[in-house]
């Protein structure tokens, strides 16, 4: 009886094998996304995820990404870093050790990308941050790249634009002391402004959880400064600009690329109308493949993609481009290194946010743009700023 049962069992195994029930799962291209889906700026993570989903759906609908004559389905793993440094580190460790991704897109902002980049570089896993402009996110880390310009470029071109646009000699600067991005950019702008002969009568900070900025803004209003510089995230900008107007501020305000959220205008209740900020692309009036991306995104999600979405699209496509160049062996360690090597060799990549080539430090050479917030909340192109 026992022999009969064994024979039946073996027969079933053979039948299942023949029918494909035990067939080997096709190899996928697994990428990780270390992004803030919750926390103080959830729109940042949403834009990254939505842009990635557009890519995944399009490529998988065509049977996968073609790599050296073979198609591989895309598999994306999204991990929420809550816009916190420690959570970004935990997310990086999970993506590297548990999910075993080939590469990671994100973290987006510098405050998360800087500590997480240590994890990725030590583990020899390629990381490309869409939006982290602080040099420390890639410096001396051969496995770490970015899809955006750097703050040492953003600050001086912003100084030059402000000088020409406002004809000002004095500026007040307000920044987030707890955010590496905001603090560094504020310091770089201050240094550049003073080097150009200007003065900074107010250089004030605030904390990540602050909601009331009346003390700092009263100093700004009373200082006689000719404009206000705010290198802060959109959620803080919305509060600061509306409170500044309540205190009687009627002068220009200029910001940085962290303003570029689809939620900025609504959260500020229109207070940012007429203000300027440096950023990575201008949605209003876009042409070519950038216009096609914007229209597809709006059709899928109902609103215009911000710069984080556009940069996430570029970052993801850069990794996929590198995978196509490097090929896949199935050996995770070897493939990760080959992808890193291929990323470093990319030249004149034509992305949604412009053409880019990587320097040895993993940073792209690319332009910035200045946009102005229109009365309807659109970010309209004003000027292109070259390196």
DRENKETOR-276593 format. One record per residue (C-alpha): residue in three letters; z negated, x negated, y negated. Coordinates in nm, 2 decimals, always signed. Each point is the difference from the previous one (the first is absolute). Layout:
<atoms>
ATOM   res       c3       c1       c2
ATOM   ALA        Z        X        Y
...
</atoms>
This chain:
<atoms>
ATOM   res       c3       c1       c2
ATOM   UNK    +0.00    +0.00    +0.00
ATOM   UNK    -0.09    -0.28    -0.24
ATOM   UNK    +0.33    -0.17    +0.07
ATOM   UNK    +0.19    +0.33    -0.08
ATOM   UNK    -0.19    +0.03    -0.33
ATOM   UNK    +0.08    -0.36    -0.09
ATOM   UNK    +0.37    +0.06    +0.08
ATOM   UNK    +0.00    +0.31    -0.21
ATOM   UNK    -0.16    -0.18    -0.29
ATOM   UNK    +0.24    -0.29    +0.02
ATOM   UNK    +0.29    +0.25    +0.01
ATOM   UNK    -0.12    +0.17    -0.31
ATOM   UNK    -0.03    -0.34    -0.18
ATOM   UNK    +0.36    -0.08    +0.10
ATOM   UNK    +0.12    +0.34    -0.12
ATOM   UNK    -0.18    -0.04    -0.33
ATOM   UNK    +0.14    -0.35    -0.05
ATOM   UNK    +0.35    +0.12    +0.08
ATOM   UNK    -0.04    +0.29    -0.24
ATOM   UNK    -0.11    -0.23    -0.29
ATOM   UNK    -0.35    +0.13    -0.03
ATOM   UNK    -0.14    -0.35    +0.03
ATOM   UNK    +0.29    -0.15    -0.21
ATOM   UNK    -0.11    -0.28    -0.24
ATOM   UNK    -0.06    +0.13    -0.35
ATOM   UNK    +0.28    -0.13    -0.24
ATOM   UNK    -0.11    -0.29    -0.22
ATOM   UNK    -0.07    +0.12    -0.36
ATOM   UNK    -0.01    -0.18    -0.33
ATOM   UNK    -0.37    +0.06    -0.09
ATOM   UNK    -0.09    -0.06    -0.37
ATOM   UNK    -0.34    +0.06    -0.16
ATOM   UNK    -0.07    +0.15    -0.34
ATOM   UNK    -0.33    -0.10    -0.16
ATOM   UNK    -0.01    +0.27    -0.28
ATOM   UNK    -0.25    +0.21    -0.20
ATOM   UNK    +0.04    +0.36    +0.13
ATOM   UNK    -0.34    +0.09    -0.14
ATOM   UNK    -0.23    -0.14    -0.27
ATOM   UNK    +0.06    -0.02    -0.37
ATOM   UNK    +0.38    -0.03    +0.00
ATOM   UNK    +0.13    +0.19    +0.31
ATOM   UNK    +0.34    +0.05    -0.16
ATOM   UNK    +0.06    -0.37    +0.05
ATOM   UNK    -0.03    +0.03    +0.38
ATOM   UNK    +0.19    +0.33    +0.00
ATOM   UNK    +0.30    -0.16    -0.17
ATOM   UNK    +0.00    -0.29    +0.24
ATOM   UNK    -0.02    +0.22    +0.31
ATOM   UNK    +0.27    +0.25    -0.13
ATOM   UNK    +0.24    -0.29    -0.07
ATOM   UNK    -0.06    -0.15    +0.34
ATOM   UNK    +0.05    +0.34    +0.17
ATOM   UNK    +0.34    +0.04    -0.17
ATOM   UNK    +0.11    -0.33    +0.15
ATOM   UNK    -0.14    +0.07    +0.35
ATOM   UNK    +0.16    +0.35    +0.02
ATOM   UNK    +0.34    -0.13    -0.11
ATOM   UNK    +0.00    -0.30    +0.23
ATOM   UNK    -0.14    +0.18    +0.31
ATOM   UNK    +0.24    +0.28    -0.05
ATOM   UNK    +0.28    -0.26    +0.05
ATOM   UNK    -0.17    -0.12    +0.32
ATOM   UNK    -0.21    -0.27    -0.15
ATOM   UNK    +0.04    -0.33    -0.18
ATOM   UNK    +0.28    -0.22    +0.14
ATOM   UNK    -0.12    -0.35    +0.07
ATOM   UNK    +0.25    -0.24    +0.15
ATOM   UNK    +0.20    +0.28    +0.16
ATOM   UNK    -0.30    +0.20    +0.13
ATOM   UNK    -0.16    +0.30    -0.16
ATOM   UNK    -0.38    +0.03    -0.03
ATOM   UNK    -0.19    +0.31    -0.12
ATOM   UNK    -0.23    -0.05    -0.29
ATOM   UNK    -0.38    +0.07    +0.04
ATOM   UNK    -0.21    +0.00    -0.31
ATOM   UNK    -0.38    -0.02    +0.00
ATOM   UNK    -0.18    +0.12    -0.31
ATOM   UNK    -0.36    -0.12    -0.06
ATOM   UNK    -0.20    +0.13    -0.30
ATOM   UNK    -0.17    -0.28    -0.20
ATOM   UNK    -0.16    +0.25    -0.24
ATOM   UNK    +0.09    -0.23    -0.30
ATOM   UNK    -0.29    -0.23    +0.11
ATOM   UNK    +0.01    -0.37    +0.08
ATOM   UNK    -0.22    +0.02    +0.31
ATOM   UNK    +0.20    +0.29    +0.14
ATOM   UNK    +0.32    -0.19    -0.06
ATOM   UNK    -0.14    -0.29    +0.20
ATOM   UNK    -0.10    +0.24    +0.28
ATOM   UNK    +0.34    +0.16    -0.01
ATOM   UNK    +0.17    -0.34    +0.02
ATOM   UNK    -0.21    -0.10    +0.30
ATOM   UNK    +0.08    +0.33    +0.18
ATOM   UNK    +0.38    -0.03    -0.06
ATOM   UNK    +0.00    -0.36    +0.12
ATOM   UNK    -0.23    +0.01    +0.30
ATOM   UNK    +0.00    +0.37    +0.12
ATOM   UNK    +0.34    +0.13    -0.11
ATOM   UNK    +0.17    -0.34    +0.04
ATOM   UNK    +0.26    +0.06    -0.27
ATOM   UNK    +0.29    -0.23    -0.06
ATOM   UNK    -0.07    +0.00    -0.38
ATOM   UNK    -0.20    +0.19    -0.26
ATOM   UNK    +0.11    +0.17    -0.32
ATOM   UNK    -0.29    +0.00    -0.24
ATOM   UNK    -0.27    +0.00    -0.12
ATOM   UNK    +0.17    +0.12    -0.33
ATOM   UNK    -0.24    -0.11    -0.27
ATOM   UNK    -0.13    -0.35    -0.07
ATOM   UNK    -0.37    +0.09    +0.06
ATOM   UNK    +0.08    +0.08    +0.36
ATOM   UNK    +0.29    -0.22    +0.06
ATOM   UNK    -0.18    -0.32    -0.09
ATOM   UNK    -0.28    +0.03    +0.26
ATOM   UNK    +0.23    +0.16    +0.27
ATOM   UNK    +0.26    -0.28    -0.05
ATOM   UNK    -0.26    -0.25    +0.14
ATOM   UNK    -0.02    +0.20    +0.32
ATOM   UNK    +0.38    +0.03    +0.04
ATOM   UNK    +0.06    -0.37    -0.08
ATOM   UNK    -0.27    -0.12    +0.24
ATOM   UNK    +0.14    +0.22    +0.27
ATOM   UNK    +0.35    -0.11    -0.07
ATOM   UNK    +0.13    +0.35    -0.06
ATOM   UNK    +0.25    +0.06    -0.28
ATOM   UNK    -0.13    +0.21    -0.28
ATOM   UNK    +0.20    +0.13    -0.30
ATOM   UNK    -0.18    +0.17    -0.28
ATOM   UNK    +0.21    +0.25    -0.20
ATOM   UNK    -0.21    +0.00    -0.31
ATOM   UNK    -0.25    -0.28    -0.02
ATOM   UNK    +0.09    -0.21    -0.31
ATOM   UNK    -0.29    -0.25    +0.01
ATOM   UNK    +0.12    -0.35    +0.11
ATOM   UNK    -0.30    -0.04    +0.25
ATOM   UNK    +0.15    +0.26    +0.23
ATOM   UNK    +0.27    -0.25    +0.12
ATOM   UNK    -0.10    -0.34    -0.13
ATOM   UNK    -0.04    -0.26    +0.28
ATOM   UNK    +0.05    +0.27    +0.26
ATOM   UNK    +0.34    -0.05    +0.17
ATOM   UNK    -0.02    +0.33    +0.19
ATOM   UNK    -0.05    +0.21    -0.31
ATOM   UNK    +0.27    +0.13    -0.23
ATOM   UNK    +0.04    +0.26    -0.28
ATOM   UNK    +0.27    +0.24    -0.12
ATOM   UNK    -0.11    +0.00    -0.37
ATOM   UNK    -0.01    -0.24    -0.29
ATOM   UNK    -0.32    -0.20    -0.08
ATOM   UNK    -0.26    +0.04    -0.28
ATOM   UNK    +0.07    -0.34    -0.15
ATOM   UNK    +0.35    +0.14    -0.06
ATOM   UNK    -0.11    +0.36    -0.09
ATOM   UNK    -0.25    -0.11    -0.27
ATOM   UNK    +0.21    -0.23    -0.22
ATOM   UNK    +0.30    +0.23    +0.01
ATOM   UNK    -0.23    +0.29    -0.10
ATOM   UNK    -0.14    -0.21    -0.28
ATOM   UNK    +0.36    -0.07    -0.13
ATOM   UNK    +0.10    +0.36    +0.02
ATOM   UNK    -0.32    +0.12    -0.18
ATOM   UNK    +0.06    -0.25    -0.28
ATOM   UNK    +0.35    +0.12    -0.05
ATOM   UNK    -0.06    +0.37    +0.05
ATOM   UNK    -0.32    +0.05    -0.20
ATOM   UNK    +0.01    -0.29    -0.24
ATOM   UNK    -0.37    -0.04    +0.06
ATOM   UNK    -0.24    -0.29    -0.05
ATOM   UNK    -0.31    +0.15    +0.16
ATOM   UNK    -0.05    +0.17    +0.34
ATOM   UNK    -0.30    +0.15    +0.17
ATOM   UNK    -0.02    -0.05    +0.38
ATOM   UNK    -0.19    +0.22    +0.24
ATOM   UNK    +0.00    -0.08    +0.37
ATOM   UNK    -0.18    +0.07    +0.34
ATOM   UNK    -0.24    -0.29    +0.06
ATOM   UNK    -0.03    +0.09    +0.37
ATOM   UNK    +0.38    -0.02    +0.07
ATOM   UNK    +0.16    -0.35    +0.04
ATOM   UNK    +0.34    +0.13    -0.11
ATOM   UNK    -0.14    +0.16    -0.32
ATOM   UNK    -0.23    -0.29    -0.10
ATOM   UNK    +0.26    -0.27    +0.06
ATOM   UNK    +0.28    +0.18    -0.18
ATOM   UNK    -0.24    +0.07    -0.30
ATOM   UNK    -0.09    -0.37    -0.02
ATOM   UNK    +0.37    -0.11    +0.03
ATOM   UNK    +0.11    +0.25    -0.27
ATOM   UNK    -0.29    -0.12    -0.23
ATOM   UNK    +0.09    -0.36    +0.04
ATOM   UNK    +0.37    +0.07    -0.06
ATOM   UNK    -0.08    +0.21    -0.31
ATOM   UNK    -0.22    -0.26    -0.15
ATOM   UNK    +0.25    -0.27    +0.08
ATOM   UNK    +0.26    +0.20    -0.20
ATOM   UNK    -0.23    +0.00    -0.30
ATOM   UNK    -0.16    +0.34    +0.05
ATOM   UNK    -0.36    +0.09    +0.01
ATOM   UNK    -0.21    +0.21    +0.25
ATOM   UNK    -0.29    +0.17    -0.19
ATOM   UNK    -0.10    +0.20    +0.30
ATOM   UNK    +0.00    -0.12    +0.36
ATOM   UNK    -0.20    +0.26    +0.20
ATOM   UNK    -0.05    +0.08    +0.36
ATOM   UNK    -0.11    +0.30    +0.22
ATOM   UNK    -0.10    +0.06    +0.36
ATOM   UNK    +0.20    +0.16    +0.28
ATOM   UNK    -0.20    +0.32    +0.01
ATOM   UNK    -0.03    +0.05    -0.38
ATOM   UNK    +0.12    +0.33    -0.15
ATOM   UNK    -0.13    -0.03    -0.36
ATOM   UNK    +0.16    -0.26    -0.21
ATOM   UNK    -0.13    +0.11    -0.34
ATOM   UNK    -0.21    -0.31    -0.07
ATOM   UNK    +0.30    -0.24    +0.06
ATOM   UNK    +0.25    +0.23    -0.18
ATOM   UNK    -0.22    +0.04    -0.30
ATOM   UNK    +0.01    -0.38    -0.04
ATOM   UNK    +0.38    +0.01    +0.04
ATOM   UNK    +0.04    +0.27    -0.26
ATOM   UNK    -0.23    -0.17    -0.25
ATOM   UNK    +0.15    -0.35    +0.06
ATOM   UNK    +0.32    +0.05    -0.20
ATOM   UNK    +0.21    -0.12    +0.29
ATOM   UNK    +0.37    +0.10    -0.04
ATOM   UNK    +0.05    +0.10    +0.37
ATOM   UNK    -0.19    +0.03    +0.33
ATOM   UNK    +0.09    -0.18    +0.32
ATOM   UNK    -0.11    +0.17    +0.32
ATOM   UNK    +0.08    -0.20    +0.32
ATOM   UNK    -0.18    +0.27    +0.22
ATOM   UNK    +0.08    +0.24    +0.28
ATOM   UNK    +0.15    +0.34    -0.10
ATOM   UNK    -0.32    +0.19    +0.09
ATOM   UNK    -0.20    -0.20    -0.26
ATOM   UNK    +0.29    +0.00    -0.25
ATOM   UNK    +0.01    +0.38    +0.01
ATOM   UNK    -0.37    +0.02    -0.10
ATOM   UNK    +0.01    -0.28    -0.25
ATOM   UNK    +0.30    +0.13    -0.20
ATOM   UNK    -0.12    +0.35    -0.02
ATOM   UNK    -0.35    -0.11    -0.11
ATOM   UNK    +0.16    -0.24    -0.25
ATOM   UNK    +0.19    +0.28    -0.17
ATOM   UNK    -0.31    +0.21    -0.01
ATOM   UNK    -0.16    -0.29    -0.20
ATOM   UNK    +0.29    +0.00    -0.24
ATOM   UNK    +0.22    -0.28    +0.14
ATOM   UNK    +0.36    +0.05    -0.13
ATOM   UNK    +0.14    -0.35    +0.05
ATOM   UNK    +0.22    -0.13    +0.28
ATOM   UNK    -0.12    -0.07    +0.35
ATOM   UNK    +0.17    -0.23    +0.25
ATOM   UNK    -0.08    -0.04    +0.37
ATOM   UNK    +0.11    -0.17    +0.32
ATOM   UNK    +0.17    +0.09    +0.32
ATOM   UNK    -0.31    +0.17    +0.14
ATOM   UNK    +0.07    +0.29    -0.23
ATOM   UNK    +0.31    +0.09    +0.21
ATOM   UNK    -0.13    +0.30    +0.18
ATOM   UNK    +0.15    +0.35    +0.03
ATOM   UNK    -0.35    +0.13    -0.09
ATOM   UNK    -0.04    -0.19    -0.32
ATOM   UNK    +0.13    +0.25    -0.24
ATOM   UNK    -0.17    +0.31    +0.15
ATOM   UNK    -0.34    -0.18    +0.03
ATOM   UNK    +0.02    -0.11    -0.36
ATOM   UNK    +0.10    +0.35    -0.11
ATOM   UNK    +0.28    -0.15    -0.19
ATOM   UNK    -0.21    -0.25    -0.19
ATOM   UNK    +0.23    -0.29    +0.11
ATOM   UNK    +0.30    +0.15    -0.17
ATOM   UNK    +0.19    -0.27    -0.19
ATOM   UNK    -0.19    -0.29    +0.15
ATOM   UNK    +0.17    -0.30    +0.16
ATOM   UNK    -0.06    -0.20    +0.32
ATOM   UNK    +0.15    -0.28    +0.19
ATOM   UNK    +0.12    +0.09    +0.35
ATOM   UNK    +0.24    -0.06    +0.28
ATOM   UNK    +0.27    +0.26    -0.04
ATOM   UNK    +0.09    +0.30    -0.22
ATOM   UNK    +0.07    +0.33    +0.18
ATOM   UNK    +0.15    +0.17    -0.29
ATOM   UNK    +0.36    -0.09    -0.03
ATOM   UNK    +0.01    -0.20    +0.32
ATOM   UNK    +0.34    -0.07    +0.16
ATOM   UNK    +0.15    -0.10    +0.34
ATOM   UNK    -0.23    -0.04    +0.30
ATOM   UNK    -0.31    +0.04    -0.22
ATOM   UNK    +0.12    +0.35    -0.11
ATOM   UNK    +0.08    +0.09    +0.36
ATOM   UNK    -0.35    -0.10    +0.11
ATOM   UNK    -0.16    +0.20    -0.28
ATOM   UNK    +0.21    +0.31    +0.08
ATOM   UNK    -0.08    -0.03    +0.37
ATOM   UNK    -0.37    -0.05    -0.07
ATOM   UNK    -0.02    +0.30    -0.24
ATOM   UNK    +0.18    +0.22    +0.25
ATOM   UNK    -0.24    -0.10    +0.28
ATOM   UNK    -0.33    +0.01    -0.20
ATOM   UNK    +0.06    +0.20    -0.32
ATOM   UNK    -0.07    -0.26    -0.27
ATOM   UNK    +0.15    -0.32    -0.14
ATOM   UNK    -0.11    -0.32    +0.18
ATOM   UNK    -0.21    -0.24    -0.19
ATOM   UNK    +0.03    -0.38    +0.00
ATOM   UNK    -0.24    -0.04    +0.29
ATOM   UNK    +0.23    +0.23    +0.22
ATOM   UNK    +0.31    -0.20    -0.11
ATOM   UNK    -0.17    -0.33    +0.07
ATOM   UNK    -0.13    +0.12    +0.33
ATOM   UNK    +0.36    +0.10    +0.10
ATOM   UNK    +0.12    -0.35    -0.10
ATOM   UNK    -0.29    -0.18    +0.18
ATOM   UNK    +0.07    +0.19    +0.32
ATOM   UNK    +0.37    -0.06    -0.01
ATOM   UNK    -0.06    -0.37    -0.07
ATOM   UNK    -0.20    -0.02    +0.32
ATOM   UNK    +0.26    +0.19    +0.20
ATOM   UNK    +0.27    -0.23    -0.15
ATOM   UNK    -0.20    -0.30    +0.11
ATOM   UNK    -0.04    +0.14    +0.35
ATOM   UNK    +0.38    +0.05    +0.03
ATOM   UNK    +0.05    -0.36    -0.10
ATOM   UNK    -0.27    -0.14    +0.22
ATOM   UNK    +0.06    +0.21    +0.31
ATOM   UNK    -0.27    +0.11    +0.25
ATOM   UNK    -0.11    -0.19    +0.31
ATOM   UNK    -0.28    +0.23    +0.11
ATOM   UNK    -0.25    -0.28    -0.06
ATOM   UNK    -0.22    +0.13    -0.28
ATOM   UNK    -0.12    -0.34    -0.12
ATOM   UNK    +0.35    -0.15    -0.01
ATOM   UNK    +0.15    +0.32    -0.16
ATOM   UNK    -0.26    +0.01    -0.28
ATOM   UNK    +0.07    -0.36    -0.09
ATOM   UNK    +0.38    +0.05    +0.02
ATOM   UNK    -0.03    +0.30    -0.24
ATOM   UNK    -0.21    -0.20    -0.24
ATOM   UNK    +0.27    -0.28    +0.00
ATOM   UNK    +0.28    +0.25    -0.05
ATOM   UNK    -0.18    +0.17    -0.30
ATOM   UNK    -0.03    -0.34    -0.17
ATOM   UNK    +0.37    -0.05    +0.03
ATOM   UNK    +0.11    +0.33    -0.17
ATOM   UNK    +0.22    -0.05    -0.30
ATOM   UNK    +0.14    +0.25    -0.25
ATOM   UNK    -0.13    +0.31    +0.19
ATOM   UNK    +0.13    +0.31    -0.18
ATOM   UNK    -0.30    +0.23    +0.00
ATOM   UNK    -0.09    +0.33    -0.16
ATOM   UNK    -0.20    -0.20    -0.27
ATOM   UNK    +0.27    -0.26    -0.05
ATOM   UNK    +0.13    -0.32    +0.15
ATOM   UNK    -0.25    -0.25    +0.13
ATOM   UNK    -0.02    -0.34    +0.17
ATOM   UNK    -0.32    -0.15    +0.13
ATOM   UNK    -0.16    -0.32    -0.13
ATOM   UNK    -0.18    -0.24    +0.24
ATOM   UNK    -0.32    +0.18    -0.09
ATOM   UNK    +0.13    +0.34    +0.13
ATOM   UNK    +0.06    +0.14    -0.35
ATOM   UNK    +0.32    +0.17    -0.11
ATOM   UNK    +0.19    -0.11    -0.31
ATOM   UNK    +0.09    +0.33    -0.17
ATOM   UNK    +0.00    +0.19    -0.33
ATOM   UNK    -0.26    +0.23    -0.15
ATOM   UNK    +0.07    +0.31    -0.21
ATOM   UNK    -0.19    +0.17    -0.28
ATOM   UNK    -0.01    +0.38    +0.01
ATOM   UNK    -0.13    +0.26    -0.24
ATOM   UNK    -0.16    +0.32    +0.10
ATOM   UNK    +0.20    +0.29    -0.12
ATOM   UNK    -0.14    +0.34    -0.13
ATOM   UNK    +0.09    +0.15    +0.35
ATOM   UNK    -0.17    -0.28    +0.18
ATOM   UNK    +0.30    -0.20    +0.11
ATOM   UNK    +0.00    -0.38    -0.01
ATOM   UNK    +0.31    -0.08    -0.21
ATOM   UNK    +0.16    -0.35    -0.01
ATOM   UNK    -0.06    -0.20    -0.32
ATOM   UNK    +0.08    -0.36    +0.08
ATOM   UNK    +0.05    -0.25    +0.28
ATOM   UNK    -0.21    -0.32    +0.00
ATOM   UNK    +0.13    -0.31    +0.17
ATOM   UNK    -0.20    -0.28    +0.16
</atoms>
